[in-house]
Amino acid sequence: MRGPRPIHTATPEELSRQRGSGWTTIRAVLPYLWPAEPDMAWVRHRVVWSMLVLVLTKLITVATPIAYKWAVDALAPGAAIGALGLGAVGLTVAYGMARLLSNGFQQLRDAIFAAVGQRALRMLALETFQHIHRLSMRYHLTRKTGGLSRIIERGVKGVDFLLRFMLFSIGPLILELLLVAGILFYMFDVRYLVVITVTIAIYVWFTFAVTEWRVKLRREMNDQDTDANQKAIDSLLNFETVKYFGAEAREAGRYDRAMEGYERAALLTSYSLSFLNFGQAFIITAGLVVVMVMAAVGVQAGLLTVGDFVLVNAYMIQITLPLNFLGTVYREIRQALVDMGEMFELLQQPAEVTDKPGAPALRVTGARVELDNVHFGYDAARPILKGVSITAEPGQKIAIVGPSGSGKSTIGRLLFRFYDVTGGALRIDGQDLRDVTQASLHNVIGVVPQDTVLFNDTIRYNIAYGRDGATEAEIIAAAQAAQIHDFILSLPEGYQTPVGERGLKLSGGEKQRVGIARTLLKNPPILLLDEATSALDTETERDIQAALALAGAGRTVLTIAHRLSTIADADRIIVLEDGQIVEEGSHHDLLARHGRYWGLWQKQASEQDDAA
């Protein structure tokens, strides 16, 4: 017998460290920019070409003010012919051409890199989507869907921003600052370099320090935003429940309280932004004034020309603009890293149920299902199943009944391997479910749940979901077998009728029939009916039972039942209580024993008489 297998989940401390590490997040993005796969060489080529064009763009950008200086000097009284043998007009035209080339190469760089960025976004979004579907049922039951969708949305947007601005703003800005500093040092003297270096250092320190504070505020604002969004989605998904209890005002109050917290966080974020912008402007202006005064003194002393004064001014303005932009870019990059960190936390969440390395596909020869001394609990301190052994021979119909909390539905979740057993084994045709691939297991089991949830699409789409690539004739045949074909044809739009959010435009019985048709189209050898009719009225239940009887023909059927009248024809009935089998046998045998099943039968019969 196999014992429980340890499950690793990231601790809050680990997740906090991962979220706070910007470099960890950046390293996680790099493979999307520089993939190692041989067939992705075009991505690497585009990255290299875009970087070369970027460097060329910056060289032209830094050289442009020099043409401006030469043009100004050529206009001075008594000046000789301008540099490069061009007059003032020619140098002015050269200045204009340099600016045009700088802009043109910048657009060329963006065009070359666009395919790389879009591919990275697509791959990340796809990987996140696939990973969410790999995560365990336990994770999805404890996670709020609204908050999850917002994390993914912000994370993908953060990657987009990081790719565009970190590569094409921070890197080019550093290169431009180095080139400008070198030119000023070469053409003037070290004092200009010192002033510019000190100004930039103070500016960067101030920006980073205040931004770190703002990131904490922004993270709180994100949390409040996620909470408000989750409450809104949760309320809308439960629209009918809200109406049943007249709770519109209560829901509005919950949403308003969540938005109130978001408002407070947003105001603090806005105030801190104003403080940051003013501080940045003060530092840059102070540096600009000092350098311009130094240049003006040099012109008055005859050491510099008017063109030199203009050159210093042009360079200071040229670096001031991207430095002002640096504040915004750095803030957004830090925020993008926070948003991406949340998304990568999601990607790092381990899947509780995984395939073994090299696991083979499940081979179904007869569809024999066996639970061998199965133990399981959602929480280690609260066991649900305590040594349950059940065998369903090929083609048999086995019913599992018992009071709420006895473990009936848990058996269905274990069979589909939403969870792994913590003791014993669950086998199909002698193969332990933990030793085969989940995809092959899911292919051989059809499930009709108590509440069939449909996609917000057409009836045809929902039935066809049972098997990818099914033909129109196969879809219609499945609908006929589920006894819903005539109803569909009576609708104005027929099979193209939209079913609405979660199928709310259809009645409970109609939804169940669509679910049965979907399962029949899948054509699985094993059928799991998880209280498939317990939420329906008696007449509808009879109709659905007829459809289910046809669906189960020739298949191994496990029925988890609440209404005992629906399983009287089962080959064997298992009675569970407190996670253990207390009785098993046919319907007539169990009634004759006057045991637990007989008591449940009498109780339900009495309730039906009272209702009548």
N, C-alpha and C positions, 0 to 999 in steps of 0.2 A: 504493500500500500504506500502511496506517495504521501509525504507530509506537506505542510504548507510551504509555499515559496515566498521568500521575503520580497516586499515591494518597496522600491526606492522612490520617495518623492522629495523634491527639493524643500528644505526647511525655509522658514521666513527669512532667517539670517542669510542663507545662501542666495535667495532671490533678491534680497536687498543689496547684497554685494554685486550681484550681476547687473542690477538696474543702475547702480551708481557708477559702474565702470564703463566710461565712454569708449575707451580703447577696445574693450571686449566686443562692444557692439560694432565698432568700425571694422575690426578683424573679421567679424561674422559677415560683413557686406563684401569684403574684398574678393572672395571667390566668385562673386557674381560679376565683378568687373574684369577679372583675370582668370577665366575658367581654364582648368587644366586639360579638359577633353580635347582630343585632336580635331574633332569636327567643329570646335568652337574657335579655331584660329582666327576667323574673321573678326571676332570680338576683340582679341588682343591687338590685331592690326589696326582696328579703328581707334582703340585707346592710344596706341603709339602715334598714329597720324594726328589725332586731336591734340596730343601733348606737343608735338612739333609745331603745329600751327599756332598753338597757344604761346609758345616761346617766341615765334616769329612776330606774333601780334604785339607782345610786350616790347620787343626790341624796337619796332616801328613806333609804338606809343611813346617810349622814352626818348626817342630821337626827334620826335615832332617838335617839342619846344625849342630845340636848337635851331631848327629852320626858322622858327618865329623870331629868335634872338638875332639871327643873321639878317632877316628882313628889316627889323627895327634899326639895327646898326647901319644898314645900307641907306636908310632914310635920313640919317643924321647929316647935318650940314657939312659939306666938304668930304663926305665919306667916299672911299674908292669903290670900284665895282664890287658887288657883293661876293660872298663865298661861292665856290664852285663855278665862278665865272658868270653867275646869274645876277641880274639887277634886283632891285626891291620887288618889282612885279613878279619876276621869275621865282624868287624865293617865296613870295606869298602864295603863288600857284603851287610850288613844291610843298609848302606847309599844308595847303588844302588837300593835295593828293595824299600826303602822309596820313592825315586824319581819315580820309576816305578808305585808304588801304587798311588802316587799323580796324575800322568798323567792319569792312568786308571780310577780313580774316577771322574776326570774332564770330561773325555769322557762319562762316565756313566751318569753324571749329564746332559750333553748336550742331550744325547739320551732320557732321561726321559722327559726333558722339550720340546723337539722338537715338539711333538704333540700339546702342549699348545700354543706355539708360532705360529705354522701354522694355528691353529684354529682361533686364535685372528686376524691374518692377513686376513683370509678368511671372517670372520664375519664383520670386519671393511670395507673391500672392498665392500662386498655385501650391507652393510647398506648405504655406500656412494652412490653406484650405484642406489639403490632404492630411496634414498632421492633426487638425481638429477632428477629422473623421477617424483617425487612428486612436485617439484618446479614449479612455475607458468610459463605460456608462457611469461609473462612480463620479468621474470628473464632470461630466455633463449634467448630472443631477445636482451637483453642488455649485455649478457656475451659472451666473446670470447671463442669459443669451444677449440681452440688450447691451450689457457692459462688454461682452466678448466681441460683438460686432463693432463697437466703437473703438476698442483696442486695435483690432485689425485695420480698420479704416485709417486711424491716426498713424499706425505703424507704417503702412504702405506710403502714405503721404510724406512721412518723415524720411523714408528712404529716397523718395523722389527729390526732396529738398536737399538732402545730404549729397546726392550724386551731382546735382547741378551746381550747388554753391560751394561745397567744400573743394571740389576739383577745379572749378572755374572762378572762384572768388578768393578763397584763402590762399591757395597756392600761387596764383598769378599776382596777388597783392604782395606777398612776401618777395617774389621775384622782382616786381616793380620797385619796391622800397629799396632793395639791395642795389639795383641798377641806378636809381636816382641818387642814392647815397654815394655811390662810387663816382658818378659824374660830378656832383657838387664838390667832393673831395679833390678830384683831379683838376677841375676848372677854377675852383676858388681856394679855400683853405680848410683846415681841420675844424675851425670854429663852427662853420656851418654844419658839418657832419655831427659835431657834438650836440648842437642845439636840436637838430632834427632827431637824433637818436634818443636824447633825453625826453623830448616831447612824445615820441612814439612809445617809448617805454612806459611813461606815466599814463598815457592814454590806454595802452593795452592792459596795464595793471588795474586801472580804475574800471575799465569795461569788464574785465574778467571777474573782479571782486563783486561788483554790483550784480552782474549777470548770474553768478552763483546763488546769490540771495534771491534773485528773481525766479530762478529755476525752481526753487523750493515752493515759492508762491504759485508758480505755474502748475507744478505737480499737484498741489492742493486743488487748484482750479479744475484740473483734469479729473481728479477724483470726484469732485462735486458734479462735474458735467456728466461723467459716466453714471453716477448714481441717479441723476435726474432723468437721463435717457433711459436707463433700465426701468425706472418707475413708470415712465410714459409707455414704453413698449409692453411692460407687464400688464398695465391697466387696459391697453387696447386689445391685447390678446384675450383678456378676460372681460370683454365688452358685455357679454350677456350676463355674467355674474354681477358686474357692477349695476346693471339695470335691475336685476332680480332683487337686489337689496337696497335699491335707491341710494346708491353710494357715490353718485356723481360729485357731490360737494366734498365728500370725504376724500375721494381720489384727487380732486383738484387741490385740496389742502395739502395732501402728501406731496404732490408735484410742486406746489408753490413753496413748501418748506425746503425741498431739495434745491429749487432754483434760487431761494434766498441765500443758501450757503454758497451757491455758484456766484451770485451777485457780489457777496462780500469778498470772495477770493478774486473776482475779476476787477473789482475796484482797487484792491491792494496792488494787483499786477499793473493796472493803469497808472497809479500814482508812482510806483517804482520806475516805470518807463519814463515818465516826465523827468524824474530826478536824474536818471541815467543820461537822457538826451542833453539836458542842460550841462551836466558835468563834462560830457564829451565835447560839446561846443566850446566851453570855457578853455579846456586844455588845448584844443586845436588852434583856437584864435590866439591864445597867448604865444604859442610857438610860431605861428605865422607872423605876428607883429614883431617878435624879436628878430627873426631872420630878415624881414623886410627892412627893419631899422638898420641892421648891419649892412645890408646891401645899399641902402640910401646913403649911409655914411661913406661907404666906399666910392660911390659915384661922385659925391661932393668933393672927396679928396682926390679925385682923378685916377683912382686905382681901378675903377670899374666903368664900363660903358653903360649907357641907358639900356642897351640890349641885354647886358648882364643882369640889370635890375629886373627887367621884364622876364628874363629866363628864370631867376630865382622865384619870382612871383608865380610864374607858370608852373614850375615844379611843385611849389607848395600847394597850389590849388589842385594840381593833378593828383598828389598823394592825399590831400585832404578829403576829396570826394570818396575814394575807396575806403579811407579810414572811417569816415562817417558811416559808410555802408558796412564796415566791419562790425560796428556795434549791432546793427540789425542782423547781419549774417551770423555773428557769434551767438546771439540770443536764440535765433531760430535753429541753429545747429545744435545748441545744447538742448532746446526743446525737442528737436527731431530725435536726438539721442535718447531722451527720456521716453518719447513715444515708441521708438524702435526697440528700446530696452524692454518695454512691456510686451511688445510683440515677440521678441526673441525669448523672453521668459516663457511665453506660451509654447514656442518651438522647443524649448528645453524641458518642458513637462514630459516626463517619461510615460510611455503607454503602459498601462498596467498589464494588459494582455497582449503578448507578442508571439510571433511565430518563432519556433526554434530555427537556428541556422540550418539550412538544407532540408527543412521539413518537407515531406512529400505531400501530394494532394490526397484528399480522402477518396478511397475507392469504395463505392457502394455496390455490393453484390446482392444484398437482400433487404437492406434497411432495418437491420436488427439494432434496437436501441437498448443500452444496458447502463443502469446506474448501480455501481458496485460500492456499497458501504460509503456513500457520499456524505461528507461533512462540509458545512459552509456557514459563514457568518459575515455580514457586511462589516461588522465590528467584531474584533477578536473577543471582546468581553461579552458579546451577545450572540451566541450561535443560533442559526436558523434551522439548518438541517443537521440531524444528529444520527448519522449512520443509516441513510436511506438506500435500500436496494430494490430496484425495479427493473424488470426485463420486458421489453415489447418485442415480440417476434414479428418477422416480416408480414405485413398485411393486417396486423392486429390493431384493434382500437382499444387503447388503454385510457381510462378516465381517472383523474386525480381530483379528489374532493376533500373538503375539510373546512373548518372555521377560518375566519380571517386571521392572518399571522401564522398559519400553520406551515407555510413554506411552499404552497402550490405554485405561485408565479415565479418564485425563486428557481424552481426546477427548470422552467422555461428559459429563464435568462442564462442559466448554466448550460443548457443544451445548445443555445445559440452562441455560447462562449462570450457573453458580455462580461462574465467574470470566470475565473478559474476556481475549481474546487480547492478547498484547503485540506481535504483529506479524502481518501478513496479515489475513485476514477469514474469517468463517464465515457462510454465507448459506443461507437457505431460500427457494426460488423467487425467487432474485435479490435478496432483501432482507437487508441486513446485520443480524445479530442485535442489534448495538449501537444500531441506529436505530429499533427497534420496542419496544413495551412488554413487560416481562417477563411480565406476566399473560397476554398473548395468546400468547407463546412457550410458556409452560408448558402452556397449554390444548391445544396441538397435538402435544405429545410425551408418550408413555406410556413409563414406565420400569419394567422388572422387574429389580431388583438381585440381586446374588449372595445376599444375606441379607435377605429381606423382614421388616421389623420391623412388627409389628401393634400397634394400640392395645389397651390393657387394657379391652376391651369385648366385645361379642358378635361372632360370625362375620358376622351380617347387617350390623352397623355397619361392620365393616372392609371388606366388599365394597361397601357403599353409599357409602363414602368416595370412591370413584372419581368419582362425579358427584352433586352436591348435588341433592336433589329427585327422585332416580330412583324409579320405581314398583317395587312388589314383583315384578311380572312381569319387569321389566328386570333386577332383581337375580338372580332365579332363572335367567334366560336366560344371564347372564354366568357364573354358577356352572356351568351345564351346559356352556357352551363351554370352560370351564377344567377340565372333567371332575372336578368336586368336589361336584356337586349330590347324587349318590347317597350319598357319604360323609357329607355334612351330614345328610341325612334319616335315616341310621343312628344318629345321636347321639340320646340321650334328649331333649335340649332343642332339637334341630334347629338352625335358624338363630339361635336365641337362646342358643346355647352360648357361655359366656365363654371367651376364648382365653388369659387370664392376662397377666401382665406381659411385654411384648414378644412375645406369642404363644407362650410357653413350653409351654402345654398342648397344642400341636399339634406334629407331627413336622415335619422340614425340608421334606419333600415337600408336606405339607398346607399349610404356611405359603406355599410357593411358589405352590401352586394358588390360594390365597386372593388372593395378590398379582397373579396373572395375571387372575383374575376381576375384581379391582378395576380393573386397567388396561383390560380389555375393556369394562367398563362406562363408562369414560371415553371410549372409542371415538376414539382419536387417529389422525390420518393418518400419524404417524411413530412408530415403535416402537424403543426402545433397550433391548436385552437385554445387561445388564452382567454377564457370567459367571453367567447366571441358573441354571445347573445344575451349576456346578463343585463345589459343596459337597454334592452328592447322590450316592447310590449308583447303580450302573449301571442297575438295574431301574427305580428311581424316575425316573432321568434320562430313560429312554426314554419313560415315560408323560408326563413334563413336556414333552419335546420334541414329542410329538404335540399337546399343548395349545398349545404355542408356535407350531407350524406353522399351526394354525387361527387363532391370534391374529394372525399376520403376513399372512394372506391379504388382498390388496388394499391393503396398506400398504407404505410405505418402511421397511425394517427395517435397523437397524445392530446387528450382533451383536459384542460384545466377548467373545471365547471363549478358554478355557484348553484345553478338550478339543477337539481338532481333528475328532474324529469327529462332533461335533454341527453342524459347519458345512460338511460336504462338499457339501451341496446349494446352497450360496450362489452367487449369480450372479457374484460377484467376491470374492476373498480378498485382503486387504491384510496384508503381513507387515511389522511394525515392528521395528526394532532400534535402540536408542540414540536414540530420537526421530526416526528417519528411515525412510522406506519403502525396503525393500531388495528386495521382490518384490511383484508383484500379478498376479492372473489367476484362472482357475477352478481347482478342486481338481485335476482331471486334468492341466491344463496345468502347474501348479506341481510336481506329482509327476514329470511327464515331464522337467522341467528338472534334477532332482537337485540343487537348490539349498538355500537355507535352510529353506524350507517342507518339502521332502523330508526334511531332517535332523530337523526337529521331529517329523514324522510317524513316522519310523523310531524315534526315541527313545521316543515315547509307545507305539508298538506293542510295543517291547521291554519297557517297564515293565508293560504289560498282560499280556504273556506270563509275565513273572516273577511277577506277582501271581497268575496262574492256576496 
